[in-house]
Amino acid sequence: MTDILGLPLEKALDVLKQEGAGDITIIRYAAPRAKDTRGTLRVVRAEKDNTVLTVCAFKDHIDMENTDEACLADK
């Protein structure tokens, strides 16, 4: 069984298909108060031999102009 955690959903599905996986259930999760659920869907949990996948959207690009520089500084 291949470790697919962190992979984009489409890549994970390709890997599972190559391994001969059958039916796969996908559960999409977002924080209850999330205003923006756009982004790349990535696998955050895999259960039952990778036949049940939980995915969340992650932003691929961070807007540096609107990011607090203090949180980016090395500590």
N, C-alpha and C positions, 0 to 999 in steps of 0.2 A: 504494500500500500504506500503510495507516494504522499509525501507531506505537501499539502496544497495551501496551508495557512499563509495568508498574506498575499497570495496571488490574485491578480484581477480575475473576476468571475469567468470571463470568456477563456482565459488561459487555463484556469483550473478545469473547466468543462472539457477543453481539448485534451488535457492530460488524462482525465478520467475516461473519456471516450477511447483513447488509445489503449488504455488498460482493460477495455471491455466492460466498463460500468454499464449497468442497466438504467432503470429509472432513478432520477435524482430529484429530490425535493429541495427547493430553494426558499429560504426564509429571509426576507429583507427586514433589517432592524435599523431604527434610528432613535436617537434620544427623544423622549416625549416632548420636549420644548424646542426641538431643532426647527429652525426657520428655513434653513437651506439644506436640502437633502441631495443636492446635485454632486456629482463627482464620479470617480471610478469606483465601481462596486468591487470590493475585495472580500475574500473569504476570511472570516474571523473565528469560525467554529466549524468543525466537521465531525459528524457523528455517524454511527452505524455503518462502519466501513466506507466512509465518504459518500453515503447515499443521501444524507441530510446535511445541507450546507446553510450556514447562517452568514449573510453578507451585510456589509455596511458601506455607505458611500464615503470616500475620502477625497478631499481636494488634491489635485495634482499640482496646482500652482498656488503659491502663497503671495499675496499682494504685499510686497515689501513697503510700499508707500504708506499703508495703513496699519503697519505692524509696530508695536511698541518696541523701540530699540533696546530697552532695558531687558526685555525677555529674551533677546537674542545674544546678549553679551555672555562671554565665557565666565564662569564663576570659579 
